[in-house]
């Protein structure tokens, strides 16, 4: 029995070692295959780097440098144009302000001249009653700003007129005469003289 047992153990050891050896042999062959693949990849990489045209790379570097210089010059030009435009806009705004002041001054002078002309042309007349032919606008001066609207048949008094305008010196409210407290003018063709 001992012998049988010994033989059995011996055979099992021999067969189990053969199985491990087979696995080890496969692992060694896989490692050898991987080494060959690794060497092949390294050779391919070396060949690719050797095939690269460095002269062409240098051309691209030079082109890139030129483009960067162009962009920097364009940026400087843009900054100059922006500053120039801002300066011109400031000058234009200043000129517009000056022009506005000149126009305002001209309007004031012209308004004074218009008033002078109307005052010079205004003449006194015998105080009379007038009545509106139709609804009419009342102005603060001849050709001036509209200040009121009066209805047809409104009666007023005046003793000053120009060729086209009559100054209202007084008016009637509930049949009572009131003196005009502010300057009021009406177009002469909108009224008729009462007798």
Residue, then its C-alpha position, 0 to 999 in steps of 0.5 A: x500500500x505504501x508503494x502504491x501510495x508513493x507511486x500515486x503521489x509521484x505520478x501526480x507530482x510529475x503530471x502537475x509539474x508538466x501542467x505548470x511547465x506548459x503554462x510557463x512556456x506559453x507565458x515565455x512565448x507571449x513575453x517574447x512576442x511582446x518584446x518583438x512588437x515593442x522593438x517593431x514599434x520603436x523602429x517605426x517611430x524612429x523611421x517617422x521622425x527621420x522622415x519628418x522634413x525639418x526644412x518644411x517645419x522651418x518654413x511654417x515657423x517663419x510664416x507663423x512669425x510673419x503672421x504674428x508680426x502682421x497681427x501686431x502691426x495691425x493691432x498698433x494700426x487699430x489702436x492709432x485709428x481708434x485714438x484718431x477717431x476718438x480725437x476727431x469725435x471730441x473735436x466734432x463734439x466741441x465744434x457742435x457745441x460751438x455751433x449750437x452756441x452760435x445758433x442760439x446767439x443768432x436766434x437771440x439777435x434775430x428775435x431782438x431784431x424782429x421785436x425792434x422791427x415790430x416796435x418800430x412799425x407799431x403805431x398808436x391809433x385812436x382807442x377802439x373796440x374790436x370783435x373777433x370774426x371767428x375763433x382765433x389764437x392770441x400771441x405774446x408778440x407779433x409772430x411770437x408764441x401762442x399764449x391763448x385761444x379766444x372764441x368768436x365775438x370776443x370783444x377787446x380794446x386797443x390803441x396800438x397796431x402794426x400793419x398785420x397785428x393789433x395789440x390787445x390793451x384790454x378786454x371784456x369779461x361779463x360786460x366789464x372791461x379789464x386792462x390787459x396785464x400781459x402783452x397780447x397780440x392778435x392778427x388784424x385780419x381776424x377782427x373787425x372794428x366795432x362802431 
